[in-house]
Amino acid sequence: MIQELTSRESLELLARTRLGRLGCAQGGQPYVVPFYYGYHDNYLYSFSTVGRKIEWMRANPLVCVEADEVVNPEQWASAIVFGEYEELPDTPEWQDQRKFAHDLLTQKPIWWEPGYVKTILHGAERPLGPVYFRIRVVEITGHRATP
């Protein structure tokens, strides 16, 4: 049986999990990537390096996130977030929010993967300057399957 989750249950799922799939789009083309995040007070906090996902979210801040917990094919829960990308720039006025994001993310082991690993693109190493960002939860839905 599949049941709808309440908004609160969906947010609680986000708070329990740390790996999701982030969807962004540009020019009608969707792009979905895995990402680690920390949830706090209606925001998903994360970071990355500059690449396709950051460039696309800067151009179109409307994003979608999917997170799930799977016990087996008959017992699972998932939440879908419709949200808005907000970059936390490396400027004095944003330092408190960047520190908050960093502190929240470091509560989990290996928090910096996959956003901060050496990456070779088109034969060249990608620069590793961190880009901290958050996604404001605008709308959330969820479902749960039980045997």
N, C-alpha and C positions, 0 to 999 in steps of 0.2 A: 504494500500500500504506500502511496506517495501522498505526503501532506505538505501543505504550505507552512513555512516558518513565519512567525511574527517578525516585525522589524527588530525587536529586541533580541530574539533568538538568532536572527541573522547576524546582528552586530556581535553577539557573544561568540558566534562561530569565527568571525574575523579576529576577535581578541585571542582565541585559542590557537589559531593557525598562524603560520608565518610565511608560507609559500603560496603564491597565487599566480594567476595568469593575467597579464596586463595587456589590454587591447587599445590600440590607438589607430587613427586613420588619417590619411592625407590623399587628396585628389581622388576620393572614392575607393582607395586601396586600403583594406584593413591590414594590421600587423599585430601579431600576438606573441608575447614573450613571457617566460617565467620570471618572477622577481620575488625577492624577500621583502617583507615589510613588517612594521610594528603598528599596531592600532592603538589610538588614544583619542577619545573625545571627538568622534565623528571624522577623524582623519586617519589615513594610511600614510605612514612616513617611510621613505625609502631613499636610496641614492643609487647613482650609476655614474658612468663616465659619458662624455659626449659621444653620441652615435645616432643611429637611425631613430631609436625610440625617443631620446631627448629632443632631437631636431623636430620630429613629427609632433610631439606634445607641445613644444614651444609654438609651432605653427597652428595647431588645433588642440586646445586644452581639454576638449571633451573626450573622456576615456571611459573604459569599462574594465572592471576587475572581476575575476571569478576565483573563488576559493572553495575548497571542499575538504571533507573528511570522509575517507572510505574505509569501512570495516570489511565489507565484502560486497559482491554485486547486488545483494538484496538489502544491505544496511549502509546507508550513506547520507550525507547532508551536504548541500552546496548553497552558496550565497553569490548573488550577482550585484555588483555595485555599479551604478551609473554615477560618474563623478567628474570632478574638474581638477586638472593638474595645476599646481602652484609651485613654482620654483622657489627655493630658499637661497637667495644669492649670497655670495661671500662678501657681504658689506656689513659695516658696523651695526646698522639697524636690524639686521637679520641674525646676528650672532647668537642671541638667546634661542631662537627657533632652531638654528643649525645644531647647537649644542644639545637641545632637547631631542632632536631627531637622532643624533649620534648616540646619546645615552640610552634612548629607547631601543635602538637597533642592537647595541652591544649587550643587551640582556640575554640575547640568544647566541648559541655557539655558531661559529662560522658565518656570522652576520654579513660579512663583506662579499661573500660569493653569491651569485656570479658577477655582480656589478663591478668588482675591482680586481679581476684576474688579468694577467697578461693576455692580450688578444692581438693576433696578427690579422690584419685586414688588407687585402690586395697587396700582400708582400711587405707591408709596413706595420710596425708596432703602433697600436692605438695609444694616444696620450692618456695618462691615468689621473687626470684632475677630477676630484670628486664633485658631483652635482647632487646636492641634497634637494629633495622635493617631497611634497605631500599631495595627497589626493583627497579632496573634500568630498565626503559622501553626500550626494544630492538625493539619491534614491537607492533603496536596497530591497531586494526580494530574495527569497530562499525557499528551498524544498528539502524534505527529508523522506527517505525510504526506510520502511521497517518491514521485517518479514511477517 
